[in-house]
Amino acid sequence: MRPETRPRTTAQLEDWLRFYQDLGIGSFFCDRAAGSSGHAEPAPCEKPEVSTLRQTAKKSSVPAVTVAAPPFTSSAQSSQIVALGPSLFESVERVAGDSLDRICTDLGDCTRCKLHRHRNKIVFGTGNPHADLMFVGEGPGHDEDLQGLPFVGRAGQLLTQMIEAMGLSRGDVYIANVVKCRPPENRTPEKDEVSTCMPFLLRQIAAIQPKVVVCLGSVAAQTLLTTNKSISRFRGEWFDFRGSRLMATYHPAYLLRNPHAKPEVWADLKKVMAHLGLKPPVRGSARS
Ligand code: SF4
């Protein structure tokens, strides 16, 4: 636990422990001394570009929490996917009045999991802090690790095309990943890495309060929906997730390898567009 985020009272400590236990995090460790990670750059508390076209006043009327609800239910087959139980996160996120700046500050020059060892830059996330639409991917790749920005490689270029095909720009949406540091050789993030980094993503979602969260790929989808089911079995379906609607679709990197799946993803994105009241683009195609 980093010094700046260390609870100051026993009650705060108990809250923090319950919070992380509720998220499935059972082990804690002390960070190395500041500066020992070999990464001199601060965390990228980026001031995002905000499109004036899509910037909306943030939903200020956050309902008071009375009973913590399960994080999601599926519109179609909730019984098929195992959901987390009621979460302390539900109360923590609302009481804290969180912000992306505060989350980024809390993240700091993070060394909480082993992914910090080989990273160049933390990829915190980018986009409109008031976005109606948020994309969540798996983790940074080579290009993202170098630039400190999510989805800027080939898959990122395809995601940009998908966003533009929806009639939006990257500045209209928010983009983040399940883990904020690049796994070595682009391997799948391991369970302990995901569970350690996840609280920051959950806080980002809570701070942004998007109307729709789109999970890109199985890691993001399975993590947020707490399921081991194949994404092919629930992609394109709507779920309720902590006050947002959530849909999973294939990762752009998968589409680069399997372009025949593009129509399925486009069909998913059209559902998202309909939910957000977005007009179909003039060209009416998600070519990439
Ligand atoms: S992946 Fe997340 S938890 Fe792990 S070191 Fe990076 S920012 Fe910290």
Residues whose N, C-alpha, C, O or C-beta is under 5 A from the ligand:
A	BS01	SF4	C110 T111 R112 C113 L115 H116 V179 K180 C181 E193 T196 C197
